[in-house]
Amino acid sequence: MRVHAIIVAAGSGSRTGRKLPKQFEMLAGKPVYRWSLDTFLSDSRVDRIGLVLPSNHIERLATEISGDERVVLVAGGNDRTASVRNAVEALSPDADDIILVHDAARPGLKTQTITYLLEVMKTHDAAAPALPVIDALKRQTDETLQTVDRSGLYRVQTPQAFKAGILASALADKAASFVDDLEAVEALGAKAALVDGDERLSKITFADDFEKMEAMMTGKQAEFRFGTGFDVHAFEPGPGVTLCGIFIEHGSRLKGHSDADAGWHALTDAILGAVALGDIGDHFPPSDDRWKDADSGVFLSHAIKLAREAGWQLTHCDITLICETPKIKPHREAMRKRTAELSGLQLDAVSIKATTTEGLGFTGRREGIAAQAAATLRKII
């Protein structure tokens, strides 16, 4: 009897609101899917692992995972059931082999859970980790509530264990689709058991689940740093200004060695300040002709890269543009989107706003623009 593992990592993961599917986002220093893969790879009882991926990610992941013959990359299907079916076919297990089917979005898998499952599979056809429901349950009908008896109710997790022959039979109907793989074998009358679950096996579903999961897995509170930046540029004759990556037609341009994007300059300094790596002038001195009329996105990207190399990740930024002219509000959303694209932040983590000095000082006299920025960075564990 052999033990096979299937990691289902073919979903879109769209509810987290992130740019990448959640299984490929970074969590405490490595992609979410990699946590479960490494747990299975470290367990000598597991003979082979089918990693189910979106077809457009297989080539990239093949390079990352090369070197371990136990890992088989499998193209996902139209739904979860089809993806598991594809993996079972790719692994070609014997009927009495055991298959552990696991969600990549549950990165907190520990060897102890695998041990529980393999032990109970000596006398059962299927098994899964589960935690009892401890919160009060209510069913809402129109404007009324009814209490639901929670006795005997469980939150079922993964990996779910199956005798390979039974799972293959349950998945044979290609028109069928199931909530989870346990449901697929229930209809066959399989003898199933629940083993002790683990809160660390909670599923990443929404954006704030990443931070919760990281704290749960590492046992550490997240460490943060904060930085501030300030920049000023004077007006001179020209066709317009560039602020936070967006060109705005205007009777003047901003005077500077680069494109004089005061917003991004301030943010660059805020990031560098948070990790104590000097300021923008240290890295891009105005005496260096390479940076003449340069896109300030180069500066911002460099600061983010330096921060990551130092072990810090930008998680939020807040930029304030101080000027009488041009009007910022019509361009603010475009600035936020451009800053989010370049920084890798979610849009709701990018704040850009504008104010005036009520006619006071050089900005009040319309002689130039000032910008200040605050940056929040989190320690990469």
N, C-alpha and C positions, 0 to 999 in steps of 0.2 A: 504493500500500500504506500502510495506517494501522497505528498501534500503539495497542492498548487495554490497560488494566490492570484486573484484578479483585482487590480486596482482600476476602478472606473473613473476616468479623468477626461471624459469626452463631452461634458456638458458645456453650455454657454456661460454659466455663472454670472448672468446679467444682473441679478438682484443686488449684488454688492455695489453696483454702480461704478466699477473700475474699468480701466481700459482693456486689461487682459482678462480672460476667464479666470475665476478665482483660484483654480488649481495651479495656475502658473504665476500668480502673484507671490512676492517675497513675504516670508514669515520668519522672523527671528534668524535672518541670514541665509535662508535657502527657500526655493519654491515650495509652495504648499504640498504638492504631490510628492515631493522628494522625501518628506518626513516619513510617510507611510512606506515608500519604497525602501528607504534605508532600514526601517524596522524589519521588514520582511527579509531583506538581504542579510541582515545580521543574525537571522535565525536559521541555524543549520538544518532544521526540520523541514524547511520550505524548499522544495526541489526546483520549481519554476514559477515565474511571476509573469502574468499577462498584464501589461500596462496599456489600457484602452485610451486612445487619444483621438482628438479631432484629426481628420486626415491631413489637414493643412499644417499640422504641427509635428507630424511624424518625422520628416526629414531633419528638422532642427533638433528634436529630442534624440534622434539616433546618434548624433555626434556627442551630445552631452552624456549619454548613458553607455556608450560603446565601452567594451572591456569586460562586461559580465554576461556570460552566455546564458545565465538563468533568466534573463529578462527578454521577453518577447513583446515587441510593439504591435499593437492591434488597432486597426481603424474602427472607430465607433460607428454605431448604427443610427437610425433615425430617432430612437428613444433608448432609455436605459436598458430595457429588456433586450432589445436588439444588440446593444453593445456587449452585454454579458454573454449573449448567445454567440457572438463573433469570437469572444475570448475563449469560451469553452471549446469551440471548434478548432481554434488555433493551438490550444494546449493539448488537445487529443488525449484526455485522461482515460485511464481504465475505469470501469464502472464502480469498483470499490475504492478508488482514490478519493481523497477529501479535497474539496475546493473551498477556499476562503474568499468570499466576495466582499470587497471593501470600497467605500466611497473615498476618493482622493481628498474630498473636502472635510474629512475627519482626520486631521494630521496628528492627533494625540494618541495614536495607537502605541501600546506598550506590549512587550513580550508576554506579560502575565495574562493578558486577555487571550492571546493565542493559546497559551497553555490550558486555560479554562475550557476553551472550545474543543481542543483536540482530546482532552480527557473525556468530556461528555459525549463526543462523537463515537466513542467505543461502544456505546449502547443506544445511540439515536441516529436518525437519518438526517437531521438538520438541527442547527442550534444558532443562537444569536445572543450577544450581550444586551442587557436591558436594565433600566433603572425604574423603580416604581414611581408613579405619578404622586407627587406630594402636595402640589398646589390644589386649591379648590377648583372644581370644574363647573362651568355654567353653560347651559344651552339657551341661546337667545331666540325667542320667537316673537316677531313684531316688537312690542315694547315690554314684553314680560321675560323674566329669567327663571330657569329651572335648574336646580342643583343636580349634578350628575354624580352618581356614586362612583368614587374613584378606586374602590377596593378591587383588586385584581387587574388594574390597568397599569401598563408599563410603557415607557418610552424605549422603543427598540432602536438599537444602534447597529453599527457594522464594526468589524467584519462578521458576515453571516456564513456559517459553515454548512456544507452539504456533502452527502455522498454524490459523487460525480454522475453516476448513472441516473439517479433520481432527478438531479437538477437538469440534466440533458433532456430527460423525458418531459419535464415540466415546461421546458423552453421550446419543445418541438413544434408547437403551434405558432407559426410565425405571425399570425394575425393577432395573437394575444399580447396584452401589455399589462404589467403589474406595478403596484406601488413599490414593492421591493421583492427580492428574490424569495424571501420566506413565504410570501403570498403565493408565489408560483407553485411551490411544492405542497402547500396546504391542501390544495384541491385534490392532490393525489393520496391524501390520507397519510402523509409521512409522519413518523414519530419525531416530534420536535421538542426542544428544551431551551430554556433561557438560562444564561449564566450571568454572574455579576457584571454589570456595566461599569463605566468609568466616565466621570464628568469631563475628563479630558477628551473623550470621544465625541463631544458635542460637534455639531456640523456648522461650518462657516457658511452663512447664508446672506447676512447683511453687512454693510460697510463696517460698523463698529465691532463686529465679531472678530476682526483681525486683532485688534488691540486686546480684547478679552482673552482670546485664545493664546496670544503671546505671553500674557501675564500668567495664565493658567499653566502653560507648558514649562515655562522657565522658572516659575516660582519667584519671579522678581517684579518689582514695580518698575514701570517704564521710567527711564531717565531722560530728562529734557534739558535743552539749552535754548537760550533766547538771545537774539542779536538785534541791534538797531543800526540803521544807516541814514545818512542825510546827504543830499547833493543839491547843487545850485548851478544853473547855467543862464547866462545873459542872452538877450535877444540880439540878433544882427539881421541885416537884410537877407531875405531868402524866401523860398516857396512854401515853407511849412515846417512843422516840428514832428519829431518821432517821440512818442511817449508810450512806454510799456509795449513796444513792438509795433505800434500802429502809427502810420503817417497821417497827419492832420494838416490839410491845406490851411495856410495862415499867411499873413503879411510879413512874417519874420520867421527865421529859423533860430535854433539854439546854437550858440557859439561853443565849440569844443573840439578836441582833437579827434574824437570818434564821432558817432552820430549824435552824441550829446543827449542820449535818452536818460533823462534825470530819474525817471521812475525805476528803470532797471538798474541804473548805477547805484541808487540807494539800496535796492534789494540785494544787489551783489555785495555791497559793504556789510549789510546786516548778516548775511550768511557767513561771510568771512569772519566777522566779529564774533559770531556765536561759537566758532571753533578756533578762535584766537590765531587766525592766519593772516593778520595784517589787514590791508585795505586794497581797494581796486588799483590804486596807484603803484603799489608794490608789485603787483602782478602784470599790469598793463601800463607802464609809465608813458606819459604823454611825450616824452623825448624819443620814443621808439616809433619810427615811421611805419612799422608794420601795422600799427593800430590807427593810422590816419583814416578817418571816415569809416572806421570799422563798425559793423553791426554789434550793438551792445548785447545781443543774444549770445555772442561768443563769450563775453565776460561772465554773464549769468550762468551759462552752462558750465564754464570752467569752475566757478565757485561751488556749484552743486556737486561736481565731480570731486573736487578737493575735499569737500565735506564728507562725501561717501567714503573716500579713501581713508579718511581719519576716523571713520566709524559712526558717522552721523547722517541722518536722512531728513531732508526738508519735509515737514508735514503741514505747514501753514504759512501764509504770508499776508501782510496787511500793508498796503501802499497808500500814502496820502499825497496827492498832487496839490501844490499850493500856487495858485495863479489867478489873475483876473481874466486872462485870455490865453489860449482859446477855451471855449466851453468844453468841459470834459464829459459831461453826462451823455451826450449823443454817441460818444465813442467808448464809454466805460465797459460795456459788455464785450465788445470786440477786444479790448485790452485784457480783460479777465480771461477770455478764451485763449488768446495768444500766450499769455503768461502761463496758463495751465498746460497748454500743449508743450511749451518749451521746458517747463520745470518738472513735468510728470505728475503734478498735483491734480486732484479732483477739482472741478470747478468750484464746489462749495468750500474749498480750502484756500481760495484766492479772493482776497478783498482788495478792491481798488476804489478809492473815493477821492473827492476833491473839496477844497475849501479855499477861501480867500483870506486876506489880512485886512479886510474892510478898508481898503484904500491906503493902508499904512505900509511904509517901507518900500523896498525896491520892487517887490511883487505888486504892491498896491499902485506903484507908479508905472506898472506895466513894462518894467525894464528886464524882466526875466521870469524864470520858473524855479521853484524849489520843490523838493520831494523828500519825504521821509518814509522809512519802511521799517517794519518789524518782522522778524523771521523766527519761526519755531522749528527746532530740530530735535529729533528723537534718536536716542542711542540705538544703534543696530546691535542687537544681542547676538 
